Amino acid sequence: MTIPVDIQETVSRELSTVIDAVLDNYEAQGHGPATLASVRGAMAGGLLERLKAEGRVRVEDEAGLVSEVDTLIERAGDDAFAVKFTRPRASEDLSAVIEALLDSEDHDYPPTLSGVRDAMRQGLLANQAGHGQLDIDDEQSLFDEIDALIERHGMGALAEELLRYY
């Protein structure tokens, strides 16, 4: 079955969090690629309880998450690779840059991806490097990453929604 390219945009942020947790576990344990079936199995095997305890998933979301993954399995098959259903997030370093911008100013509106890029160009990266919060050698990769996120989500996408940790 063909999976639409933009399927990640229809997956809830909460389910993307669950899938990311499964992918991290699979990578750590050296398993093959995680599938929707393995996501469903991990959810039934206690993953949701752990994520609730960590505050990454709300108790009231559990039934909706189970229903959402079951719907994805119906649409794409239980052998569909789980990674295709995750929402791209900012890296840890770019998340730190976004958080620094969020913490640095009073905003009438939340910063967009283009606002983050503008702040990066106007010295936010140099400021963070000067305070030892960022390696200045990472500057080009951060610009490449923000540009890729802008290309995918648009200049007006809210930067906060792409934070790695929320």
N, C-alpha and C positions, 0 to 999 in steps of 0.2 A: 504494500500500500504506500502511496506517495504521501509524504508529510509536507504540508504547506510551509514555505520558507519562513513565514511570519508566525508560526505556531507559538513561538516563545512569548509573543505579545498577548496571546490569549490565556496563557498559564498564569495563575495568580502568583503574586509575590510569595505567599505562604507556601504554595506547592513548590515553587522554584527553590525555596529554602530547604524543603524536605529533600528534593532531588539533589541539591548540592551536597547535603549531608551524606546521602547514599554514595554519591560519586567520590567524595573525600574518603569514605570508609573503604570503598572498593579499591581506590588507588593505594591506600595505606596497606591493605591486605594482599595486594597483588592479584586480585581476581580479574577475570575478563571484563569486557565492557558491561556496565550496568544497563539493564533494560527496564522498561516499565513494569515488567513482572517482578524484577528484583526490588524496585521501589515499593510496589504494593506489598511484597513480602516483608520488607524492612519495616514498613508502617505497621503491619500486623504483628511484627516481632518485637515491638517496644520502642521503635525509633520516635514515634510521636510523643510517647511519655517522656523520653529523654529531652526532646526539643522543647516540650512544655516546661519541664523543670529548669531548663536553661533560659526560658523566657523568649525563645525564638519562634514559638508557635503558641497561639492562644488556645485555651481549653475549648472555647466555643467554636473553633475552626475545625476540630477533628472530623466531624461528620461530613462537612463540606469538602475537606481534603480527600477523604476516602472516595466520595462521590466523584470528585474532579479527576482523580487518577483512574477510576473505573471508566469514566467517560473517555479519557484519552486512550485507554486500552481498547475500548470498543471501536474508536475511530482509527487508531494507528496499529493496533495489535500489541500483544504483550511482549513481543520480541523487539519492539522498536527501541533504539538506543535512547536512554534517558537523557543524555547530554543534549539531544536535539530539542528538549523541552525546557531547558534552563534559560533564564534571562541573563544576558551579559551584564556583568557588574564591573565597576571600577576596581582596579587592582588595589592592594593594600596601600601602596604609596600614593596613588591618585586619590583614594578615599581620604588619606591624611591631608592631602592638599585641599580637597573639597571641605573637609571639616575645619581646616584652618581658615578658609574663606568664610564659612558659616559663623565661626567664632569671632572673626575680626571686625565685623561691621554690623550695624543695625540695618536690616533689610526691610524695605517696604514690600518687596516681593522676594520670594526665595530665588537664589541664584540659578541660572540656567547653565547648560553646558557651555554656551558661548561666553557667558559671564565668567565662568571659571577659566576658560582659555584666555580671555582678556586679562584677568587678574594674574594669571601665570606670566603673561607677556609683560605686565607692568611691575613685576618684581616680587610676586608672591613666592616663587620658587627660590629666588636669591635670599629672601628673608628667611624662609624655612631652612635653607642650607646654612645661613649665617648663625642660626640658633641650634644647629646640629640635628635638626629634625629630618633632614633630607640630604642625600648625597647628590651634589650638583652634577655628577657624572650621569645621573638618571634623567636629566632634563629633557634630552631629545626623545627618550622612550616615553616620557610622560606626555609630551606634545603629540607624539604619534598616537598614543592611546586616547587622548581626549579628542583628537581629530577623527579617529575611528568611531568613537562613541557618537560624535556629532553626525558623522555620515550615516550611522545606523538609526539614530533616534531623532535627529534634527537639532538645530541650534537652540530651539526653545524648550527642549526637554529639561525637566527639573533635575539638577545635579544630585540633589539629596536622594532621589529615588534610585540612583545607581550606586549608592554607597555599598561597599562590600559588607560592612557590619552595620546593622540598623537596629 
